[in-house]
């Protein structure tokens, strides 16, 4: 059959082929347009800034209602982000000494002169000094300030406290957020990831020019994606994690997609196909696989819109922007570069590259031999891999979820120092107080003694197990809101703090409706909302991804099996997270320091647990499910094309694995290198993502795609590609793997154990 007839029968492949060929023939124009776009967007973010905001509000929750009552009833200074604390520590003596007290008062006077400061609570008030008199707290309430610039306001307040520092007193600004709320600044991780990726590409291609094409393409894609995300900060609340997540995912998929296209193009050039024809075939075949692979990632991330957590929802679709940019550059910029370079894509061979082609052939033969071996004993391979994967996933049952507090932040950060000083001086619960807001049935007055209903509220709160301290109640001017600060006995990350939130909410105080706000309450509501929506997110991701695979291969069993395989690799990733963070085996190796409460024990400094924010597993699920589908699409495409040539299922599986094994392995190595590099970030949430993504991709590209998928495909035989006639008539003709004649003549049939499938 003439291959052009096949393209004409597949509108998508024909369109991608024409697009790729046009870009190759107008390469300099396409290259100039992409560079101009990347430079313009980057310049725009430099000129107009890239504002970020971690608005963790969840409409409809009890914590949100409490915050609204505090803001409306007591003013913006009582709203989250409306106050700043300075923690004082005097190592040379008590803060009540005359000279130190004068220095503290001078600092408070300087702070009072700052704009937006409406109230200052000094350390010499009830509850402002620790029992050792060496640790104290200055509370600053603000009004009329930009809550998206709390970091700048905090820095100004800290700078105004210079008089206490001259007196030998340490002054550290505290923050009521979590490590996830802090701005994550780009560092060396992206550079390390790019260098590791370049080394893998040099080994895979053997030429410097070919290795630089995916790096350059991913760089342009990342520049455009981050520029769009940065400018969107002026229109929507962009989470502070969005740029680093976009960098992590966008860099990995951008290099991988270009790698798949380049590998296909170089193979066609080696077979004597002209440059522009090779680009057209590459774009129509491998380009279609890239389009579907990127589509699965975007669909998985888009499912986070159903998570019920605004921060997670925004983080999902913003990260998807980087994936879309990676797909667009792969389908347009890569063909343009290939057209410009022509046969020079193989220029600048590395030393010893004369043996590179032989080495590549040997590597391909190695994967072919593995494919033959798996195809000859599928039941044995299936049993062994099931045991191994079950062992990797088993620790996931012990995964510890919960809010992560400043006790796990980088030891060099002022937020952690303030957290540790507060815990030492006032107990762990002071870092996460509960803000109980009561709505009286009838207005009450601020009085001494307090009104009976207010007094009963305070007494009932003080009697609860786990409550360390209850501050005097505050009644607003209208008498419609009562505010009580409750300090638990537990740190914010302790699960018992969340239990206390639920217990306070379940209290029945006659004549008073209770709401609980604050950091712990907000994270508790987020966890509850995400737990409630997680089954929906998982179901939508699995269903839509399987549907996309069905469109790509017109094979229902293949689509269902691929979804199940991805769930298995996810189990291995969560098992690794549990081992490192929930069981504490290796937590020190990923750069985390134990909280001060655990530092006294040597064992605790080596093995200590770290809670994982409740939104992280859902986000990881969406990202990993999409990324795992990438390798599934490329492997199945090759197997399907081999099957169309020979009609022999066993042979097709062996040939497909042999043809894609080296490329998929190289792509996986690049992904793993990028994700491991991000573990160096000081932010614990980024470390969790780095570990989970690296382990999942490593397992997926080796055990899953190299052993389990081929074994199950051999066992299913011709059922792999079975499709009911009625379904076949309904599906649009957009398959990515129907181009059997695109391939060169097949190699001699490998010798397989067993009969033909």
C-alpha positions in Angstrom: 0.0 0.0 0.0 1.2 3.5 -0.8 2.0 5.4 2.5 0.5 8.6 1.0 -2.8 6.9 0.8 -2.7 6.0 4.4 -2.0 9.6 5.3 -4.8 10.8 3.2 -7.1 8.4 5.0 -6.1 9.8 8.4 -6.8 13.5 8.6 -4.8 14.1 11.7 -1.7 12.4 10.5 -2.0 14.2 7.2 -2.4 17.5 8.9 0.6 16.9 11.2 2.7 15.8 8.3 1.9 18.9 6.3 2.5 21.1 9.3 5.9 19.5 10.0 7.0 19.7 6.3 5.9 23.4 6.1 7.9 24.2 9.3 10.9 22.3 7.9 10.8 24.3 4.6 10.3 27.6 6.5 12.6 26.8 9.4 14.2 30.2 9.9 10.8 31.9 10.0 9.5 29.4 12.6 12.6 29.6 14.6 12.5 33.4 14.6 8.9 33.5 15.7 9.5 31.1 18.7 12.6 33.0 19.8 10.7 36.4 19.5 7.8 35.0 21.5 10.0 33.6 24.3 12.0 36.8 24.5 8.9 39.0 24.5 7.2 37.0 27.3 10.3 36.9 29.4 10.8 40.6 29.0 7.2 41.1 29.9 7.6 39.3 33.2 10.7 41.3 34.0 9.0 44.6 33.3 5.6 43.9 34.8 6.6 41.3 37.3 5.2 37.9 38.0 3.0 38.2 41.1 2.1 35.0 42.9 -0.4 34.3 45.7 -1.1 31.3 47.7 -4.8 31.9 48.4 -5.7 28.7 50.2 -9.3 29.8 50.9 -11.9 27.2 50.1 -15.3 28.7 49.6 -18.1 27.0 51.6 -15.9 25.7 54.4 -16.2 26.4 58.0 -12.6 27.9 58.2 -13.5 30.3 55.4 -16.6 31.4 57.2 -14.6 32.0 60.4 -12.1 34.2 58.4 -14.9 36.2 56.9 -16.4 36.8 60.3 -13.0 37.9 61.7 -12.4 40.3 58.8 -15.9 41.8 58.9 -16.3 41.8 62.7 -12.8 42.7 63.9 -11.2 44.4 60.9 -8.5 43.3 58.4 -5.9 43.0 61.1 -7.5 39.8 62.3 -7.7 38.3 58.8 -5.0 35.8 57.7 -2.2 37.9 56.2 -3.3 40.9 58.3 -0.7 40.4 61.1 3.0 39.8 61.5 4.9 38.5 64.5 8.5 39.3 65.5 10.0 36.6 67.8 12.6 38.0 70.2 15.4 35.9 71.8 17.8 37.3 74.3 20.6 34.7 74.9 22.5 36.9 77.4 19.7 37.5 79.9 16.0 38.2 80.4 14.1 40.6 78.2 12.8 42.4 81.2 16.3 43.9 82.0 16.2 47.7 81.8 18.6 48.1 78.8 16.8 45.3 76.7 13.4 46.6 77.6 14.4 50.1 76.4 15.7 48.6 73.1 12.4 46.7 72.6 10.4 49.8 73.1 12.6 51.7 70.7 12.0 49.0 68.1 8.2 49.1 68.6 8.3 52.9 68.1 10.1 52.4 64.8 7.6 49.8 63.7 4.7 52.0 64.7 5.9 54.6 62.2 5.6 52.2 59.3 2.6 52.5 56.9 -0.4 50.3 57.4 0.5 49.5 61.0 -2.6 50.0 63.2 -1.7 48.1 66.4 1.3 46.8 68.2 1.2 44.2 71.0 4.5 44.2 72.9 6.1 41.3 74.6 5.4 42.7 78.1 1.7 41.8 78.0 0.0 38.7 79.3 1.2 35.8 77.2 3.9 37.8 75.4 6.8 36.5 77.4 8.0 32.9 77.7 8.5 31.4 81.2 12.3 31.8 80.9 11.8 35.5 80.1 14.3 35.1 77.2 11.8 34.7 74.4 9.1 37.2 73.6 6.7 38.1 70.8 5.9 41.5 69.2 2.5 41.3 67.4 1.9 43.8 64.6 -1.6 44.2 63.1 -1.9 45.8 59.6 -4.7 47.4 57.6 -4.9 48.7 54.0 -1.8 46.8 52.9 -1.5 44.6 49.8 -1.9 41.1 51.1 -0.1 39.7 48.0 3.0 41.5 49.3 3.1 40.2 52.9 6.8 39.2 52.4 7.8 42.8 51.6 5.8 44.2 54.5 7.4 41.6 56.9 10.8 42.6 55.7 10.1 46.2 56.4 8.9 45.4 59.9 11.9 43.2 60.6 14.3 46.0 59.4 12.6 48.4 61.7 13.5 46.2 64.7 17.2 47.0 64.3 17.4 48.6 67.8 16.9 45.2 69.5 19.6 43.7 67.4 22.0 46.4 68.5 21.2 45.4 72.1 22.2 41.7 71.3 18.6 40.5 70.9 17.8 38.2 68.1 14.6 39.3 66.2 13.2 36.9 63.7 10.0 37.4 61.7 7.5 34.6 62.0 4.9 33.7 59.4 1.5 32.1 59.9 1.7 30.1 56.7 3.3 26.8 55.8 6.4 26.0 53.8 4.1 25.5 50.8 3.1 29.2 51.1 6.6 30.5 50.7 7.9 31.7 47.4 9.9 29.0 45.7 12.8 30.6 43.9 14.5 29.0 40.9 18.0 27.8 41.7 20.6 25.4 40.4 18.1 22.4 40.0 17.1 23.4 36.5 20.7 23.7 35.4 21.6 20.4 37.0 18.7 18.8 35.3 19.6 20.2 31.9 23.2 19.1 32.3 22.2 15.5 33.2 19.7 15.5 30.2 22.5 16.7 27.9 24.8 13.8 29.0 22.0 11.3 28.4 21.4 12.8 24.9 25.1 12.8 24.1 25.2 9.1 24.9 22.0 8.3 23.0 22.9 10.2 19.8 26.6 10.4 19.8 26.7 13.9 18.2 26.6 17.3 19.9 24.2 18.9 17.4 21.6 16.2 17.8 21.9 16.3 21.6 21.4 20.1 21.7 18.2 20.1 19.6 16.0 18.7 22.4 17.7 21.0 25.0 17.2 24.1 22.9 13.6 23.2 22.1 12.8 22.5 25.8 14.4 25.8 26.8 12.3 27.8 24.3 9.2 25.9 25.5 9.9 26.5 29.1 10.6 30.2 28.5 7.3 30.7 26.8 5.4 28.7 29.4 6.9 30.5 32.4 6.3 33.8 30.7 2.6 33.1 30.2 2.3 31.9 33.8 4.1 34.9 35.1 1.9 37.4 33.2 -1.2 35.5 34.2 -0.4 36.4 37.8 -1.8 39.9 37.0 -5.2 38.3 36.1 -5.5 35.3 38.4 -4.0 34.1 41.7 -1.0 32.1 40.6 0.3 29.7 43.4 3.9 30.1 44.3 4.5 26.5 43.4 3.3 27.0 39.8 6.6 28.1 38.3 8.6 25.3 39.8 6.0 22.7 38.9 5.9 24.1 35.4 9.7 24.0 35.2 9.8 20.4 36.5 7.2 19.0 34.2 7.7 21.2 31.2 11.5 20.6 31.1 11.0 16.8 31.3 8.3 16.4 28.7 9.8 19.1 26.4 13.1 17.2 26.2 11.4 13.8 25.9 9.0 14.8 23.1 11.8 16.3 21.1 13.9 13.2 21.7 11.2 10.9 20.3 10.9 13.0 17.2 14.6 13.3 16.6 15.2 9.6 17.1 12.6 8.8 14.4 14.0 11.4 12.0 17.6 10.2 12.3 16.5 6.7 11.7 14.7 7.7 8.5 17.7 9.7 7.4 19.9 6.7 7.9 17.6 4.7 5.7 18.1 7.2 2.9 14.9 9.2 3.1 15.2 12.8 2.0 15.2 15.5 4.7 11.8 17.1 4.1 10.2 13.7 3.5 11.7 12.4 6.7 10.4 15.4 8.6 6.9 14.8 7.1 6.9 11.1 8.1 8.2 11.9 11.5 5.6 14.6 12.2 2.7 12.4 10.9 3.8 9.3 12.9 5.8 10.2 16.0 4.2 13.7 16.0 0.8 12.1 16.4 2.1 10.1 19.3 3.5 13.3 20.9 0.1 15.0 20.4 -1.7 12.1 22.1 0.9 11.8 24.9 0.8 15.5 25.7 -3.0 15.3 25.6 -3.1 12.7 28.3 -0.9 14.8 30.6 -3.2 17.9 30.0 -6.3 15.8 30.5 -5.0 14.4 33.8 -4.0 17.9 35.0 -7.3 19.3 34.0 -9.1 16.8 36.1 -7.8 18.7 39.1 -10.5 21.2 38.4 -12.8 18.8 40.2 -10.7 18.6 43.4 -12.7 21.3 45.1 -9.5 23.1 46.2 -8.9 26.4 44.4 -5.1 26.3 44.8 -4.9 22.8 43.5 -7.2 23.6 40.6 -5.2 26.6 39.5 -1.9 24.7 40.0 -3.2 22.0 37.7 -4.2 24.1 34.7 -1.2 26.4 35.0 1.2 23.4 34.9 -0.8 22.2 31.9 0.3 25.3 30.1 3.9 24.2 30.2 2.9 20.8 28.7 0.9 22.5 25.9 4.0 24.6 25.1 6.1 21.5 25.0 3.7 19.8 22.5 3.5 23.0 20.3 7.3 23.4 20.1 7.8 19.7 19.4 5.3 19.8 16.5 6.6 23.1 15.0 10.1 24.1 16.3 11.6 20.7 16.1 10.7 20.2 12.5 12.0 23.7 11.8 15.3 22.9 13.3 15.5 19.6 11.5 14.8 21.4 8.2 17.5 24.0 8.9 20.1 21.5 10.0 19.4 18.8 7.3 22.1 16.1 7.5 24.1 18.4 9.8 22.0 17.1 12.6 24.6 14.4 12.9 27.5 16.8 12.9 30.1 17.2 15.7 30.4 13.6 16.5 31.9 12.8 19.9 35.2 11.0 20.4 34.8 7.3 20.0 31.6 8.0 18.1 32.8 5.7 15.3 31.5 2.9 17.4 28.3 4.7 18.3 26.2 3.3 15.6 27.4 -0.2 16.5 26.7 0.5 20.1 23.2 1.8 19.3 22.6 -1.3 17.2 23.8 -3.5 20.1 21.5 -1.7 22.5 18.6 -2.1 20.1 19.4 -5.8 19.8 19.6 -6.1 23.6 16.0 -4.8 23.9 15.0 -7.0 21.0 16.4 -10.0 22.9 14.5 -8.9 26.0 11.4 -8.7 24.0 11.9 -12.2 22.6 12.7 -13.5 26.1 9.5 -11.9 27.6 7.4 -13.1 24.7 8.6 -16.7 25.2 7.6 -16.9 28.9 4.8 -14.3 29.6 3.3 -16.1 32.6 6.6 -16.3 34.4 7.3 -12.6 33.7 3.8 -11.6 34.8 4.2 -13.5 38.1 7.6 -12.1 38.9 6.7 -8.5 38.1 3.5 -8.7 40.1 5.4 -9.8 43.2 8.1 -7.0 42.7 5.5 -4.3 42.1 3.4 -5.5 45.0 6.4 -5.2 47.3 7.1 -1.7 46.0 3.6 -0.6 46.5 2.9 -2.2 49.9 4.5 0.6 52.0 1.9 3.0 50.5 -0.6 1.7 53.0 1.4 3.6 55.7 1.5 6.9 53.9 1.1 9.7 56.4 -0.9 12.7 55.2 -1.3 15.9 57.1 -0.4 19.6 57.0 3.3 20.4 57.0 4.4 23.1 59.3 7.5 25.4 59.5 9.3 22.8 61.7 10.2 21.0 58.5 11.3 24.1 56.5 14.9 24.7 55.6 17.0 25.2 58.7 18.5 28.4 57.3 15.2 30.1 56.8 14.0 32.7 59.4 10.5 31.1 59.4 11.9 27.9 60.8 14.1 29.8 63.4 11.0 31.7 64.6 9.0 28.4 64.7 11.6 26.8 66.9 11.9 29.7 69.2 8.1 29.9 69.7 8.0 26.1 70.3 10.8 26.3 72.9 9.3 29.3 74.7 5.5 28.7 74.5 5.0 25.1 73.4 4.3 23.5 70.0 0.7 24.5 69.7 1.4 28.3 69.7 2.6 27.9 66.1 -0.9 26.8 65.0 -3.6 28.4 67.3 -7.2 27.8 66.6 -9.3 30.9 66.0 -12.7 30.1 67.4 -15.4 32.6 66.2 -18.8 32.5 67.8 -22.0 34.0 66.3 -24.3 34.7 69.3 -28.0 34.3 68.7 -28.5 37.8 70.4 -25.9 40.6 70.5 -23.6 40.5 73.6 -21.5 43.3 75.1 -17.8 43.3 75.9 -17.8 43.4 79.7 -15.9 42.3 82.7 -16.9 39.8 83.8 -17.9 38.5 80.4 -21.5 37.8 79.4 -22.7 34.3 80.5 -22.7 32.9 77.0 -19.1 34.2 76.4 -17.9 32.9 79.7 -19.4 29.5 79.0 -17.7 29.3 75.6 -14.3 30.0 77.2 -14.9 27.4 80.0 -16.0 24.7 77.6 -13.0 25.3 75.4 -10.6 25.2 78.3 -12.1 21.9 79.4 -11.4 20.1 76.1 -8.6 17.5 76.1 -5.6 18.7 74.2 -6.1 22.5 74.9 -3.1 24.1 76.4 -4.4 27.7 76.7 -7.5 29.7 76.0 -7.0 33.5 75.6 -9.7 35.9 76.9 -12.6 36.3 74.5 -12.9 39.4 72.4 -16.3 40.8 71.4 -16.7 43.1 68.4 -18.4 46.5 68.5 -21.7 45.2 67.2 -21.8 42.3 69.7 -22.4 39.9 66.8 -19.0 38.1 66.8 -16.9 36.6 69.6 -13.3 35.7 69.0 -11.3 33.2 71.2 -7.8 32.1 70.5 -7.2 28.5 71.5 -3.7 27.1 71.7 -3.5 23.3 71.4 -1.0 21.1 73.0 0.1 19.8 69.6 2.1 21.1 66.7 0.2 22.1 63.5 1.4 19.0 61.7 0.2 16.7 64.5 -2.9 14.8 63.4 -4.3 15.4 66.9 -4.5 19.1 66.1 -7.0 18.3 63.3 -8.9 16.1 65.6 -9.2 19.0 68.0 -10.6 21.2 65.2 -13.4 18.7 64.6 -14.0 18.4 68.4 -14.4 22.2 68.8 -16.8 22.3 65.9 -18.9 19.6 67.4 -19.4 21.5 70.7 -22.9 22.6 71.5 -22.9 26.0 73.2 -26.5 27.2 73.7 -27.0 30.6 72.1 -23.8 30.4 70.1 -22.9 29.1 66.7 -19.2 28.2 66.5 -16.8 28.4 63.6 -13.0 27.5 63.7 -10.4 29.3 61.5 -6.7 29.5 61.5 -4.0 27.6 59.7 -4.7 24.2 61.2 -8.5 24.5 60.6 -7.9 25.7 57.0 -5.7 22.7 56.2 -8.1 20.4 57.9 -10.9 21.6 55.7 -8.7 21.3 52.6 -7.8 17.7 53.5 -11.5 16.8 54.1 -12.5 18.4 50.8 -9.8 16.7 48.8 -10.5 13.3 50.4 -14.1 13.8 49.4 -13.3 14.7 45.8 -10.4 12.3 45.2 -12.5 9.3 43.9 -14.1 11.7 41.4 -10.7 13.0 40.2 -9.2 9.5 39.9 -12.3 8.3 38.0 -12.3 11.2 35.5 -8.5 10.9 34.9 -8.7 7.2 34.3 -11.8 7.4 32.1 -10.6 10.3 29.9 -7.1 8.9 29.5 -8.5 5.5 28.5 -10.8 7.2 26.1 -7.9 9.1 24.5 -6.0 5.8 24.1 -9.1 4.2 22.6 -9.1 7.0 20.0 -5.4 6.6 19.4 -5.4 2.8 18.9 -9.0 1.8 18.4 -8.5 -1.1 20.9 -10.6 -1.2 24.0 -8.6 -3.8 25.9 -5.4 -1.9 25.2 -6.9 1.3 26.6 -8.2 -0.4 29.8 -5.0 -2.3 30.3 -2.9 0.9 30.0 -5.0 2.6 32.6 -4.5 -0.3 35.0 -0.7 -0.4 34.4 -0.4 3.3 35.2 -2.2 2.7 38.5 0.3 0.0 39.3 3.3 2.4 38.7 1.5 5.0 40.9 1.4 2.4 43.7 5.2 2.1 43.5 5.6 5.8 43.6 3.4 6.2 46.7 5.3 3.3 48.3 8.6 5.1 47.8 7.1 8.3 49.3 5.9 6.3 52.4 9.3 4.8 52.9 11.2 8.1 52.7 8.7 10.5 54.3 6.2 8.4 56.4 8.7 5.8 57.7 11.6 8.2 57.7 14.1 5.9 55.9 16.2 8.3 54.0 14.5 11.5 54.9 17.8 12.9 55.9 19.3 11.9 52.5 16.9 14.1 50.6 18.0 17.2 52.5 15.4 17.4 55.3 16.4 18.3 58.8 14.4 17.0 61.8 12.2 19.3 63.8 13.8 20.8 66.9 11.7 18.5 69.1 13.4 15.5 67.5 16.9 16.9 67.3 17.9 15.6 70.7 17.8 12.0 69.5 20.5 10.7 67.1 18.0 8.2 65.7 15.5 10.9 65.1 18.0 13.0 63.2 18.5 10.1 60.8 15.0 8.6 60.7 12.2 11.1 61.2 8.8 11.3 59.5 7.5 14.1 57.5 3.8 14.6 56.8 2.7 14.9 53.2 0.2 17.6 52.4 -3.2 16.1 51.5 -3.2 17.8 48.0 0.2 16.3 47.0 -1.0 12.7 46.3 -3.9 14.0 44.1 -1.5 16.3 42.2 1.1 13.5 41.9 -1.6 11.1 40.7 -2.7 13.4 37.9 0.9 14.3 36.8 2.2 10.7 36.9 -0.8 9.2 35.2 -0.3 11.6 32.3 3.4 11.1 32.1 3.1 7.3 32.3 0.8 7.4 29.3 3.6 9.0 27.3 5.7 5.8 27.3 2.6 3.7 26.8 1.7 5.6 23.6 5.2 5.3 22.1 5.5 1.6 22.9 2.0 0.7 21.7 2.6 2.7 18.5 5.6 0.7 17.6 3.9 -2.6 18.5 0.9 -1.8 16.5 2.9 -0.9 13.4 4.9 -4.1 13.7 1.6 -6.0 14.0 0.2 -4.4 10.9 3.3 -5.6 9.0 3.4 -9.1 10.2 0.1 -10.0 11.7 2.0 -12.0 14.4 1.3 -10.7 17.9 4.3 -12.3 19.6 6.7 -11.0 17.0 5.1 -7.6 17.0 5.6 -7.3 20.8 9.3 -8.3 20.5 9.9 -5.9 17.6 8.0 -3.1 19.3 10.0 -3.4 22.5 13.3 -3.7 20.5 12.5 -0.6 18.4 11.5 1.7 21.3 13.3 0.3 24.4 16.4 2.4 24.0 14.5 5.6 23.2 12.1 5.1 26.1 15.0 4.3 28.4 16.9 7.4 27.4 13.7 9.5 27.8 13.1 8.0 31.2 16.7 8.7 32.3 16.2 12.3 31.3 13.0 12.6 33.3 14.5 10.9 36.3 17.5 13.2 36.2 15.4 16.3 36.0 13.1 15.2 38.9 16.0 14.1 41.1 17.7 17.5 40.5 14.6 19.2 41.9 15.0 17.3 45.2 17.8 19.8 46.0 15.2 22.5 46.4 14.9 23.5 50.1 11.1 23.3 49.9 9.8 20.0 51.4 6.8 19.9 49.0 9.1 20.1 46.0 11.2 17.3 47.5 8.1 15.1 47.8 7.3 15.7 44.1 10.8 15.0 43.1 11.1 11.7 44.9 7.6 10.5 43.8 8.0 11.5 40.1 11.6 10.1 39.8 10.6 6.7 41.3 7.4 6.4 39.3 9.1 7.1 36.0 12.0 4.8 36.7 9.6 1.9 37.6 7.3 2.7 34.7 10.0 2.7 32.0 11.7 -0.5 33.2 9.5 -2.9 35.0 6.1 -1.8 33.6 7.0 -1.0 29.9 9.9 -3.4 29.7 8.3 -6.5 31.3 4.7 -6.2 32.4 3.2 -4.6 29.4 4.9 -6.9 26.8 3.9 -10.0 28.9 0.3 -9.0 29.1 0.2 -8.2 25.4 1.5 -11.6 24.5 -1.1 -13.3 26.7 -3.9 -11.3 25.2 -2.8 -12.2 21.7 -5.1 -10.9 18.9 -7.5 -9.5 21.5 -5.1 -6.6 22.0 -6.4 -5.0 18.7 -10.0 -6.3 18.8 -12.6 -3.7 18.5 -16.4 -4.3 18.3 -17.7 -3.3 14.8 -20.2 -0.9 16.2 -17.5 0.9 18.3 -15.2 0.9 15.3 -17.9 2.7 13.3 -18.4 5.3 16.0 -14.7 6.2 16.5 -13.3 9.0 14.4 -10.4 8.0 12.1 -7.5 9.6 14.1 -5.5 6.6 15.0 -1.7 7.3 15.5 -0.5 3.8 14.7 -2.0 2.8 11.4 1.1 3.6 9.2 2.6 0.2 8.7 4.1 1.2 5.4 6.0 4.1 7.0 8.5 1.7 8.4 11.4 0.2 6.5 11.3 -3.5 5.6 11.2 -5.5 8.9 14.1 -7.4 10.2 14.1 -11.2 9.9 11.6 -12.7 12.2 13.0 -13.4 15.6 12.9 -16.9 17.0 10.3 -17.0 19.6 9.4 -19.7 22.1 5.8 -20.9 21.8 3.3 -20.6 19.0 2.3 -17.6 17.0 -0.1 -15.2 18.8 
